Amino acid sequence: MGRCLFKKSWRPVLAIIGIAVVLSVSAIPGSEIFAETVVSVETSGPGLYADLTTRLTAVIVDAATGDTLHARCNVVDCYNATHFPPPGTTFNYTSYGGYFYTEGVFDVDLPCGFSVVRIGHGLEYESIETGVNLGLNDTTIVFELVRIANMRDGGWISGDCHIHINHQDGQYGLIPANAFLMGKAEDLQIVNCLDNGYFFTGSADPCSDDDCIIYMTEEFRSDIYGHMALLGLSSEVLPYWSRWWPMTTDIADAVHQQEGTIVISAHPISSEDFDDWSDWPQNGIARALPVDIIEGRIDAFEVMSYSNCHAGRELELWYRLLNCGFRLPACGGTDACMNRILTGPLGGFRTYVHMPDSAFTAHAWSAGIAAGRTFVTNGPLITSFEIDGAFPGDTLNMSGSSKSYDGSLAVSCAYPLNRAEIVRNGEVIQTFEFGGDGLLLDTTFTVSVDESSWIAARVYGANDFWHPIGDSLFAHTNYVYICKFGMPVLVKEDAIFFASWIDDLRTIIETDGDFSDPLDSLVVIDRLETARQFYLDLAFPMSPSEREGGDVPQLPVLLQNVPNPFNASTFMQFTIPETAVAAGGKRIGVNLAVYDVSGRLIKTIFSGELPPGSYNYFWDGKCDEGRSAASGVYFSRLNTPGHAQTVKMILLR
């Protein structure tokens, strides 16, 4: 759609009541020339009476029903100055060119002449962007918004997982009823306010109705381990904040003791500066996410958040976690701070949950997120995504060596889109271009699968419009999971990535950790080491023959190589205790090798049998083929019967 203008068939009928002039305007798709949409009132041209002011009264209605609509609005005069209604009549904000919220009728005083009015109501209506030429008389204009989709009729419920109405340094003193007005203006059915005890009731706030639920709940913040949105709490979880202790692990466990709650990893990559946790946004990184997810403590992942890097979208980390076999649903929240005048609007990034057979409650909506029945968006509406009858959150079981699956994808949008992509295990396998006006796509596709896979759809478009938030239009479904022979998805490189990630977190703990109780630090280190070994075992699984040795009271130990980092050569050290040798035996099988970050064997250092003792093997930094290994991260791995251990090494040429 181009800029939203008058219907071409519209002819103004002026109803003069006193000095007021009443007009009607609505949006039309496909209009091209913004300047041609000026509403002329009287015969004045732009700027003829610009040294005088007049009052514009705007009435915002649904074009089909005539019902008044709450809305987000922007008004700019002929001097490019933003205007707001009188103080106390609307909530006004200065970001994104300046916007305000209205219950459907507002007054604004403007210079006579040309002004621009912009009005939007969520993602399921065309927004309006139109010019008006105002003369001396006060003027009333009825703005009609055209609905392009009714997602709720299809069982889709939209919400913002993460906003604030009582954040620090705010200029407004907001209450839940104010969030209700804003949620209605953004056409959100649920707004989760993470304000830590503020108006907390343990259920939907009394200001809620059947069309918009306001739920006052919590965000747990750790400077080291990350932030979590705690949705659906019936009682508060304390503390609200930590640095070194407790971990997000402990808070998630406390949350899950309450029925109907979910834990969301909030803005997981708020910065790329992993090692600096001193201040926001670096201290918002979800550093403990790879630890917490192992035992199912995290129910969803904020793929879209204003506080994420990369234009608010975080796909790489999410994809890597999915590639380690985790079932981690996508969700979206803004982290908008509506009590600050400099904030983006709530609902600019949002989550749609498909719940056609469930009564709409806050807990049912959260359960839909945890079940993966979601897509996230700032504009495009993915009305259907299906693979062989399976929808986002479903699993297909595959027993053959390979299989082809038929899928379908349907998308609609109030703004033109460029392309849709089908993604498997993080790689784009099919692309569809939007034809015509770019507002609709309804297509089928076939995917061939020969390994366990997750498959999802994502959509892109250029954002040249006022109403959508973000540098581009974007939407992403949750995945359909295809499980071959019951095995989870596994991309070895991503498992190694998280083992290295946990090493980096351990370095922060050991270097900067300031625990009031030293025992807490031991618990943290133990959790990190357990998680690290989990990912290394994913990347380097032991074969059945390696496990035949069974349990032994004491195991061989691979030590850190010396030196590390190294620039040419290094020594790899390990010990074999007496008890590691089976009764009556004198030696055990040992394999010591070097692997790169993709899990590829680089160099076999030793393979054979050894008696108990301490050993020190030299590696000259060369591959088995004799060439020098490139700079980078490598892993030494010691395999003995029933046991394996891996150590990270860094080669710097």
C-alpha positions in Angstrom: 0.0 0.0 0.0 1.1 3.6 -0.7 0.3 6.3 1.7 -3.2 6.1 3.0 -5.4 8.6 1.2 -9.1 9.3 0.5 -11.3 6.9 -1.3 -11.3 7.8 -5.0 -15.0 7.7 -5.0 -15.4 10.0 -2.1 -17.0 13.4 -2.6 -17.0 15.8 0.3 -20.3 16.8 1.8 -19.8 19.8 4.0 -22.2 20.0 6.9 -21.8 23.5 8.3 -22.8 23.7 12.0 -21.9 27.1 13.4 -18.3 27.5 12.2 -17.5 23.8 12.2 -16.9 22.0 8.9 -17.4 18.2 9.0 -15.6 16.0 6.5 -14.9 12.3 6.2 -11.7 10.6 5.1 -10.5 7.0 5.0 -7.5 5.0 3.7 -7.2 3.4 0.4 -4.6 0.9 -0.7 -2.6 1.6 -3.8 -2.7 5.4 -3.7 0.5 6.9 -5.1 0.8 10.6 -4.7 0.6 12.0 -1.1 0.2 15.6 -2.2 -3.0 14.9 -4.1 -4.8 13.8 -0.9 -5.1 17.2 0.7 -8.5 17.9 2.3 -9.3 21.5 1.3 -11.4 23.4 3.8 -12.7 26.7 2.4 -10.6 27.9 -0.5 -7.4 28.8 1.2 -4.1 27.4 0.0 -1.3 26.1 2.3 0.1 28.9 4.4 -2.4 31.6 3.4 -3.4 32.1 7.1 -0.4 30.4 8.6 0.1 33.2 11.2 -3.3 32.3 12.5 -4.5 29.1 14.2 -7.5 26.9 13.9 -8.8 23.8 15.7 -9.0 20.4 14.1 -11.3 17.9 15.8 -10.6 14.3 14.6 -13.0 11.4 15.0 -11.6 8.0 14.3 -14.0 5.2 13.4 -14.1 1.7 11.9 -15.0 2.2 8.2 -17.3 -0.9 8.2 -19.1 -0.5 11.5 -18.8 3.2 12.4 -17.6 2.3 15.9 -15.1 4.7 17.4 -11.6 3.3 17.6 -8.8 4.1 20.0 -5.7 5.0 18.1 -2.0 6.1 18.0 -1.7 9.5 16.1 0.8 12.0 14.8 0.0 15.5 13.6 2.6 17.7 11.8 2.0 21.3 10.6 3.3 23.1 7.5 6.5 24.1 9.4 7.2 20.4 10.1 6.5 20.9 13.8 4.7 18.2 15.7 1.4 19.1 17.5 -0.3 17.4 20.4 -3.8 17.7 21.9 -4.1 20.0 25.0 -2.2 18.6 28.1 -4.2 16.2 30.1 -6.4 15.0 27.2 -4.0 12.4 25.7 -0.7 10.7 26.5 2.0 12.3 24.4 5.4 11.0 23.4 8.4 12.5 21.6 10.0 9.5 19.8 9.3 8.4 16.3 8.4 11.9 15.2 6.1 12.4 18.2 2.9 10.5 18.8 -0.1 10.4 21.2 -2.9 8.0 22.2 -6.5 8.8 21.9 -9.8 7.1 22.8 -11.1 8.0 19.3 -11.7 11.8 19.4 -9.1 14.5 19.8 -8.7 18.2 19.4 -5.5 19.8 18.2 -4.8 23.5 17.5 -2.8 24.1 14.2 -1.6 26.9 12.1 -4.0 27.5 9.2 -2.8 25.9 6.0 -1.3 22.5 5.3 -0.8 19.8 8.0 -0.3 16.1 7.9 -2.4 13.7 10.1 -1.3 10.1 10.7 -3.5 7.6 12.5 -3.1 3.9 13.2 -4.9 1.2 15.1 -2.8 -2.0 15.4 -1.7 -4.2 12.5 -5.1 -5.4 11.3 -6.2 -2.0 9.9 -4.7 0.2 7.2 -3.2 3.3 8.8 -4.0 6.7 7.5 -1.4 9.3 6.4 -3.1 12.3 4.8 -2.7 16.0 4.3 -5.3 18.6 5.3 -5.6 22.3 4.3 -7.2 24.2 7.2 -8.7 27.6 6.8 -10.0 29.9 9.6 -13.0 27.9 10.6 -12.7 25.1 13.2 -13.0 21.8 11.4 -14.2 18.3 12.3 -12.9 15.4 10.2 -14.0 11.8 10.5 -11.2 9.4 9.7 -12.3 6.0 8.7 -9.9 3.1 9.2 -10.3 0.0 7.0 -9.8 -3.4 8.4 -7.6 -5.8 6.3 -7.8 -8.8 8.6 -9.7 -10.1 11.6 -7.1 -12.3 13.3 -9.2 -13.0 16.3 -11.9 -14.6 14.1 -9.2 -17.1 13.0 -8.3 -17.8 16.6 -5.2 -15.5 16.8 -4.8 -13.4 19.9 -2.2 -10.6 19.9 -0.2 -9.3 22.9 2.9 -7.6 24.1 5.0 -9.9 26.4 7.0 -7.1 27.8 6.2 -3.5 28.6 6.6 -1.1 31.6 4.4 1.6 33.0 6.5 2.3 36.1 10.1 2.2 35.0 12.7 4.4 36.6 13.1 8.0 35.5 9.6 8.2 34.1 7.8 11.4 33.4 4.3 10.0 33.7 2.7 8.4 36.7 0.7 5.7 35.0 -1.8 3.2 36.4 -3.1 -0.1 34.8 -6.1 1.8 33.3 -3.6 3.9 31.3 -2.0 0.7 29.9 -5.5 -0.5 29.0 -6.2 2.7 26.9 -2.8 2.2 25.1 -3.4 -1.5 24.5 -6.8 -0.7 23.0 -5.2 1.9 20.8 -2.6 -0.6 19.5 -5.3 -3.3 19.1 -3.6 -5.6 21.6 -5.7 -8.3 23.4 -3.2 -8.7 26.3 -0.5 -6.4 27.7 2.0 -7.7 30.2 3.4 -5.0 32.4 6.6 -6.1 34.1 6.7 -3.6 36.9 7.7 -5.6 40.0 5.1 -5.2 42.6 3.4 -2.2 41.1 -0.4 -2.7 41.3 0.3 -6.4 41.5 -2.8 -8.5 42.1 -1.7 -12.0 41.0 -4.4 -12.0 38.2 -5.7 -9.9 35.4 -6.1 -6.3 36.5 -9.6 -5.2 37.3 -9.5 -2.6 34.5 -9.3 -5.5 31.9 -12.2 -6.5 29.7 -12.9 -9.4 27.2 -11.0 -7.5 24.5 -7.9 -6.4 26.4 -6.3 -7.9 29.5 -3.8 -6.0 31.5 -1.6 -8.2 33.7 0.8 -6.6 36.2 3.7 -9.0 36.7 7.5 -9.0 37.0 10.8 -8.8 35.2 13.8 -10.4 37.0 17.1 -8.7 36.2 20.5 -10.0 36.8 23.5 -7.9 35.8 25.4 -11.1 35.0 23.0 -13.8 34.0 20.3 -11.8 32.1 16.7 -10.7 32.3 13.6 -12.8 32.3 9.9 -11.9 31.8 7.8 -13.7 34.4 4.3 -14.0 33.0 1.2 -15.1 34.8 2.4 -14.8 38.4 -0.1 -15.4 41.2 2.3 -14.3 43.8 5.5 -12.3 43.7 8.9 -13.9 43.3 11.8 -12.3 45.1 14.3 -10.9 44.7 13.6 -8.7 41.7 17.3 -8.2 41.0 20.7 -9.9 41.5 24.2 -9.7 40.4 26.1 -12.8 41.3 23.5 -14.7 43.3 20.8 -16.0 42.9 21.1 -17.1 39.3 18.3 -16.9 36.8 18.2 -20.7 37.3 16.9 -20.3 40.9 14.3 -17.6 39.9 13.0 -19.8 37.1 12.6 -22.7 39.4 10.6 -20.5 41.9 8.4 -19.2 39.1 7.5 -22.7 37.8 6.2 -23.7 41.2 3.2 -21.5 40.4 0.6 -22.8 38.1 0.1 -21.2 34.7 3.4 -19.2 34.7 6.0 -19.0 32.0 9.6 -17.7 31.9 10.7 -15.8 28.9 14.3 -14.9 28.0 13.9 -11.1 27.7 16.0 -9.1 25.1 18.6 -11.9 25.1 21.2 -10.0 23.1 20.9 -6.5 24.3 24.6 -5.9 23.5 27.4 -7.7 21.7 29.9 -6.8 24.4 29.7 -10.1 26.3 32.6 -9.3 28.7 31.3 -5.9 30.0 28.5 -6.3 32.5 29.0 -2.9 34.2 26.0 -1.1 32.8 23.0 -1.2 30.5 22.7 -2.5 27.8 25.6 -4.9 28.4 24.2 -6.2 31.6 21.0 -7.3 29.9 22.6 -10.1 27.9 21.1 -13.6 28.6 24.5 -15.0 29.6 23.0 -17.9 31.6 20.4 -18.9 28.9 22.5 -21.8 27.6 22.7 -23.1 31.2 19.0 -22.6 32.1 17.6 -24.1 29.0 19.1 -27.5 29.5 16.6 -28.5 32.2 13.6 -26.7 30.6 13.7 -23.6 32.7 13.1 -21.2 29.8 9.7 -21.4 28.1 10.2 -18.8 25.3 12.7 -16.5 23.6 12.1 -12.8 22.7 13.0 -13.0 19.0 11.7 -9.4 18.8 12.4 -6.7 21.4 13.3 -3.0 21.1 16.2 -3.8 23.5 17.7 -6.5 21.3 20.7 -5.6 19.0 20.3 -6.1 15.2 17.3 -3.9 14.6 15.5 -5.5 17.5 15.6 -9.0 16.0 17.7 -11.8 17.5 17.7 -14.8 15.2 21.3 -16.2 15.4 21.2 -17.1 19.1 17.7 -18.6 18.8 18.6 -20.6 15.8 21.7 -22.0 17.5 19.6 -23.1 20.5 17.1 -24.8 18.2 20.1 -26.5 16.5 21.1 -28.1 19.8 17.7 -29.8 20.0 15.9 -27.4 22.3 12.2 -26.8 21.7 12.3 -23.0 22.4 9.3 -21.1 21.1 9.5 -17.6 19.7 7.7 -14.6 21.2 7.9 -10.8 20.9 7.7 -7.9 23.3 8.7 -4.3 23.1 10.3 -3.4 26.5 8.5 -0.1 25.9 8.6 2.2 29.0 5.3 4.0 28.6 5.8 6.3 31.7 8.7 7.9 29.8 7.9 10.4 27.1 10.9 9.2 25.0 9.8 5.6 24.2 8.6 3.6 21.3 5.0 2.5 21.5 3.8 -0.7 23.1 2.8 -3.4 20.6 5.2 -2.2 17.9 6.7 -5.7 18.2 4.1 -8.3 19.2 3.2 -12.0 19.6 0.2 -13.6 18.0 -0.9 -16.9 19.7 -3.2 -19.3 18.0 -5.8 -20.6 20.4 -9.0 -21.2 18.5 -10.3 -23.9 20.9 -9.4 -22.1 24.2 -11.2 -19.5 26.1 -9.1 -16.3 26.1 -7.4 -15.9 29.5 -4.0 -14.6 30.4 -2.8 -18.1 31.4 -4.3 -19.8 28.3 -2.4 -17.2 26.1 0.8 -17.9 28.0 0.3 -21.6 27.6 -0.1 -21.1 23.9 3.3 -19.4 23.8 5.0 -22.3 25.7 3.3 -24.7 23.3 4.9 -22.8 20.3 1.6 -21.7 18.7 3.1 -18.4 17.8 4.4 -15.9 15.3 6.1 -12.6 16.0 5.7 -9.5 13.9 5.8 -5.7 13.5 3.4 -5.6 10.6 3.0 -8.8 8.4 0.3 -11.2 9.5 1.1 -14.8 8.9 -2.4 -16.2 8.8 -1.3 -19.8 8.1 1.8 -21.9 8.1 1.5 -25.6 7.8 3.6 -28.7 6.9 1.8 -32.0 6.3 -1.1 -30.9 8.5 1.3 -29.8 11.3 1.3 -26.2 12.6 3.8 -24.2 14.6 4.5 -26.1 17.8 3.7 -29.5 16.3 6.1 -32.4 15.8 6.2 -34.8 12.8 7.9 -38.1 13.3 10.0 -39.5 10.4 11.2 -43.1 10.3 12.7 -43.4 6.8 16.0 -42.2 5.5 14.4 -39.2 3.9 10.9 -37.8 3.1 9.3 -34.9 1.2 6.7 -32.8 3.0 4.1 -30.5 1.5 3.6 -27.1 3.1 1.6 -23.9 2.7 2.1 -20.3 3.7 -0.4 -17.4 3.8 0.5 -13.8 4.6 -1.4 -10.5 4.5 -0.2 -7.0 5.4 -1.3 -3.4 5.3 2.0 -2.5 3.7 3.9 -4.0 0.7 6.2 -6.9 1.4 9.2 -8.1 -0.6 9.8 -11.8 0.2 8.9 -14.8 2.3 11.5 -17.5 3.2 11.3 -21.0 4.4 14.0 -21.8 6.9 15.3 -25.2 7.9 17.8 -25.5 10.8 18.8 -21.9 10.2 19.3 -22.1 6.5 17.0 -20.6 3.8 15.8 -23.4 1.6 13.0 -21.6 -0.4 12.2 -18.0 -1.2 8.9 -16.5 -2.5 8.7 -13.0 -4.0 5.5 -11.0 -3.3 3.9 -10.0 -6.6 1.4 -7.3 -7.5 0.9 -4.8 -4.7 2.8 -7.0 -2.2 0.0 -7.1 0.3 -0.9 -10.8 0.0 0.8 -14.2 -0.4 -0.8 -17.6 -0.5 1.5 -20.3 -1.7 2.5 -23.9 -1.3 5.9 -25.5 -1.2 7.7 -28.9 -0.8 10.7 -29.6 1.5 12.9 -32.7 1.4 14.2 -33.8 4.8 16.9 -36.4 5.5 17.7 -35.5 9.1 15.9 -34.2 12.2 14.9 -30.6 11.4 13.0 -27.6 12.5 11.2 -25.6 9.8 9.8 -22.1 10.0 8.7 -19.2 7.8 9.8 -15.6 7.9 8.7 -12.5 6.0 10.4 -9.2 5.0 9.5 -5.9 3.6 10.8 -2.3 3.4 9.4 0.0 6.0 8.7 3.4 4.5 5.7 4.1 6.7 5.1 6.0 9.9 3.0 3.4 11.8 5.1 0.2 11.8 8.1 0.2 14.1 11.5 -0.9 12.9 13.9 -0.5 10.1 12.0 -3.1 8.0 8.8 -5.1 8.1 9.4 -8.5 9.6 7.5 -11.5 10.9 8.6 -15.0 11.9 6.7 -18.1 12.7 7.6 -20.6 15.4 8.8 -23.9 14.0 7.3 -27.2 13.0 9.6 -29.9 14.3 10.5 -33.0 12.3 12.0 -35.8 14.4 13.9 -38.6 12.5 14.0 -41.9 14.5 13.2 -39.9 17.6 16.5 -38.0 17.5 16.6 -34.2 18.2 18.1 -31.7 15.8 21.9 -31.4 16.3 24.3 -29.0 14.6 27.7 -29.8 16.1 29.2 -26.4 15.5 26.4 -24.8 17.6 26.9 -27.1 20.5 30.6 -26.2 20.5 29.6 -22.5 20.3 27.7 -22.8 23.6 30.5 -24.7 25.3 32.8 -21.8 24.4 30.1 -19.3 25.6 30.0 -21.0 29.0 33.8 -20.8 29.2 33.5 -17.0 28.7 30.8 -16.7 31.4 33.0 -18.8 33.8 35.9 -16.4 33.1 33.6 -13.4 34.2 32.6 -15.3 37.4 36.2 -16.3 38.3 37.7 -12.9 37.4 35.0 -10.5 38.8 32.8 -12.6 41.0 32.1 -11.0 44.4 29.9 -13.5 46.3 28.8 -12.8 49.8 28.8 -16.6 50.5 31.7 -18.5 48.9 29.5 -21.6 48.7 27.3 -19.8 46.2 30.3 -19.4 43.9 30.9 -23.1 44.0 27.3 -23.8 43.1 27.6 -21.4 40.1 30.8 -22.9 38.9 29.4 -26.4 39.2 26.3 -25.5 37.2 28.5 -23.9 34.5 30.8 -26.9 34.2 27.8 -29.3 34.1 26.3 -27.2 31.3 29.6 -27.0 29.4 30.0 -30.7 29.5 26.5 -31.2 28.2 27.3 -29.2 25.1 30.6 -30.9 24.6 28.9 -34.3 24.9 26.5 -33.1 22.2 29.4 -32.2 19.9 31.6 -35.2 20.7 29.3 -38.1 21.8 30.9 -41.3 23.0 30.4 -44.4 20.9 28.8 -47.5 22.5 32.2 -49.1 22.7 33.6 -46.1 24.6 30.8 -46.6 27.2 31.5 -50.3 27.8 33.9 -49.5 30.6 31.0 -48.6 32.9 31.2 -46.6 36.0 34.5 -46.3 37.7 35.2 -44.7 41.1 37.8 -42.3 39.7 38.2 -41.1 36.1 41.1 -39.9 33.9 41.5 -36.2 34.0 42.5 -34.0 31.0 44.2 -30.8 32.1 44.4 -27.4 30.4 47.1 -27.3 27.8 50.2 -25.2 28.5 50.7 -22.6 27.2 47.2 -21.4 26.3 46.8 -19.4 24.2 49.8 -20.6 22.1 51.3 -19.4 18.9 53.1 -22.5 17.5 53.1 -25.5 19.9 51.6 -26.6 23.2 51.6 -29.5 25.7 48.5 -31.5 26.5 48.5 -33.1 29.9 46.3 -35.9 31.4 46.4 -38.3 34.3 45.2 -41.9 34.5 44.5 -43.0 38.1 45.0 -46.6 39.3 41.3 -47.0 39.8 40.6 -46.2 36.2 42.0 -49.5 35.2 39.6 -52.5 35.4 40.4 -55.1 38.1 43.1 -57.5 36.9 44.2 -55.1 34.1 47.3 -53.1 33.6 46.3 -50.7 30.8 43.3 -48.9 29.4 42.6 -47.7 25.9 43.3 -44.0 25.4 42.7 -41.6 22.5 43.9 -38.0 22.6 43.0 -35.9 19.6 42.5 -32.3 18.5 39.3 -31.0 16.8 38.3 -27.7 15.3 35.2 -25.8 16.1 33.1 -27.7 13.5 34.0 -31.0 15.2 36.4 -32.0 12.4 39.3 -34.2 13.5 42.5 -32.1 13.1 45.2 -34.3 14.6 45.4 -37.6 16.5 48.0 -37.1 19.2 47.9 -40.6 20.7 45.8 -43.7 20.2 46.6 -46.9 22.1 46.8 -48.4 25.6 48.5 -46.8 28.6 49.1 -47.8 32.2 48.1 -45.5 35.1 50.2 -42.4 35.4 50.7 -38.7 34.3 51.3 -37.9 30.6 52.4 -34.8 28.7 52.0 -34.9 24.9 53.3 -32.3 22.5 51.3 -30.8 19.7 53.2 -28.8 17.1 50.1 -27.0 15.8 50.0 -29.1 12.6 47.2 -31.2 11.1 47.4 -34.9 10.3 48.2 -33.9 6.7 51.3 -32.0 7.9 50.1 -28.5 7.2 50.0 -25.8 10.0 46.6 -25.3 11.6 45.1 -21.8 11.2 44.6 -19.4 14.1 41.4 -20.1 16.0 39.7 -22.2 18.7 40.5 -25.9 18.9 39.5 -28.6 21.4 41.7 -31.4 22.8 39.6 -34.5 23.6 40.6 -37.4 25.8 38.6 -40.6 25.3 38.9 -43.6 27.6 36.4 -46.4 28.3 33.2 -45.0 29.7 34.6 -41.4 29.9 35.4 -38.5 27.7 36.6 -35.0 28.4 37.3 -31.9 26.3 39.4 -28.8 26.8 39.3 -25.6 24.7 42.6 -24.4 23.3 43.4 -21.1 21.4 46.0 -21.0 18.7 47.2 -17.5 17.8 49.6 -17.4 14.8 
